[in-house]
């Protein structure tokens, strides 16, 4: 209506209006489609955020570090409430983890899984809260070294958890996954890949569940370990610059171990009838210390080569191009409380040191250039504990053992960056590690008079004598998280007892 009078439309005008409306609707639909599913078109990069460290920067500073480096995906190994609260409103997509020790309780009863989902997931999810996309059910539960301890628990736990997610209307949004070590499958050539005989039936059940719920298969791939564990493994095959020892598999040629390992999994999945299921690499990386193949140069070359390879979207010989390859780098930080049973390098996987300082000039390919350091880290004063220069250190053996049993001294061992600083340097490093662990208390630098506090940095070349991080809420939150898991297990045991 115009000027108070109505006017009839011609047939041509009606057709044009409909065309314009249809065209507009189409544009809006395409925009929304490609906005919502852009992550499915291109590969993406996330990081693993582990917290097994004696020196932890506050979780809100970690989230700031992720954001300043434009990292939009993070994988956790638990549901630490302080970490999750720090991630609220960040827009970062999160994978939370369930420790293997909780699988028995979750597999035994839906009541237990309801309780876990309520306590660890649903209370953190919602508008402006944490964008939890995945729940990792266990961490490498099929590992050979576990000797079937967790094998029979995984699928029942997932079935219960799926029911619990559906009850709170999260069943279609949050996907359940199981991070698997590459030892779950085997082969001499990628195209001949199969799951281990003891896992074939379980893997068929698991992958069927993943496929029916739209979940990816998550695998951890470590070419470093292949090189570290075998003297016959060609060193250049572990990297992405081409190899003088390529693997020829029919018409396919593999120039790096990552592609060969990935395609071995592809072949194993094909053999049980799931050749299209998406694959996410949950862990991949290279350590910087603690072993001869572990150093800054090698880590830089591997990770930069990996990112260039993944973000090219070229795929692998058995999966060229689309579907994309999503990877989570291992790891964000060094973790000085990790077990060193696999090797001393276990505490040195971080692309950042424990205090959020970039170890090398890595470009994540996220449009942000080289890594940016953590901001506003609260350090303790710049002082160190060293061996007293006027004292005889020949009697310091027991003190060194005590210090290194409590703190981390792995850089002093073979292949470590501090391995060549001499006897006095070794004593000083051990003393300082213990001193910083104990928040620079003067008593922790006594060592029967063999220690001395100095304000001169004793670091030598690449051997860094650390200064600890000041008090914050991270250590107390970790204790609360552990206590919460303890009470959860006790409660589950009580519920199972009542049911039986």
HELIX and SHEET records of a PDB file:
HELIX    1   1 UNK A   11  UNK A   36  1                                  26    
HELIX    2   2 UNK A   38  UNK A   41  1                                   4    
HELIX    3   3 UNK A   59  UNK A   68  1                                  10    
HELIX    4   4 UNK A   81  UNK A   87  1                                   7    
HELIX    5   5 UNK A  100  UNK A  102  5                                   3    
HELIX    6   6 UNK A  103  UNK A  108  1                                   6    
HELIX    7   7 UNK A  110  UNK A  120  1                                  11    
HELIX    8   8 UNK A  122  UNK A  124  5                                   3    
HELIX    9   9 UNK A  144  UNK A  146  5                                   3    
HELIX   10  10 UNK A  151  UNK A  153  5                                   3    
HELIX   11  11 UNK A  154  UNK A  167  1                                  14    
HELIX   12  12 UNK A  182  UNK A  184  5                                   3    
HELIX   13  13 UNK A  190  UNK A  192  5                                   3    
HELIX   14  14 UNK A  200  UNK A  212  1                                  13    
HELIX   15  15 UNK A  223  UNK A  229  1                                   7    
HELIX   16  16 UNK A  235  UNK A  238  5                                   4    
HELIX   17  17 UNK A  257  UNK A  271  1                                  15    
HELIX   18  18 UNK A  296  UNK A  311  1                                  16    
HELIX   19  19 UNK A  344  UNK A  347  5                                   4    
HELIX   20  20 UNK A  393  UNK A  395  5                                   3    
HELIX   21  21 UNK A  397  UNK A  406  1                                  10    
HELIX   22  22 UNK A  410  UNK A  412  5                                   3    
HELIX   23  23 UNK A  422  UNK A  437  1                                  16    
HELIX   24  24 UNK A  442  UNK A  445  5                                   4    
HELIX   25  25 UNK A  474  UNK A  499  1                                  26    
SHEET    1   A 9 UNK A  45  UNK A  49  0                                        
SHEET    2   A 9 UNK A  73  UNK A  76  1                                        
SHEET    3   A 9 UNK A  93  UNK A  98  1                                        
SHEET    4   A 9 UNK A 131  UNK A 139  1                                        
SHEET    5   A 9 UNK A 175  UNK A 181  1                                        
SHEET    6   A 9 UNK A 217  UNK A 220  1                                        
SHEET    7   A 9 UNK A 279  UNK A 284  1                                        
SHEET    8   A 9 UNK A 326  UNK A 329  1                                        
SHEET    9   A 9 UNK A  45  UNK A  49  1                                        
SHEET    1   B 2 UNK A 185  UNK A 186  0                                        
SHEET    2   B 2 UNK A 194  UNK A 195 -1                                        
SHEET    1   C 2 UNK A 247  UNK A 249  0                                        
SHEET    2   C 2 UNK A 252  UNK A 254 -1                                        
SHEET    1   D 2 UNK A 315  UNK A 316  0                                        
SHEET    2   D 2 UNK A 319  UNK A 320 -1                                        
SHEET    1   E 2 UNK A 384  UNK A 387  0                                        
SHEET    2   E 2 UNK A 451  UNK A 454 -1                                        
END                                                                             
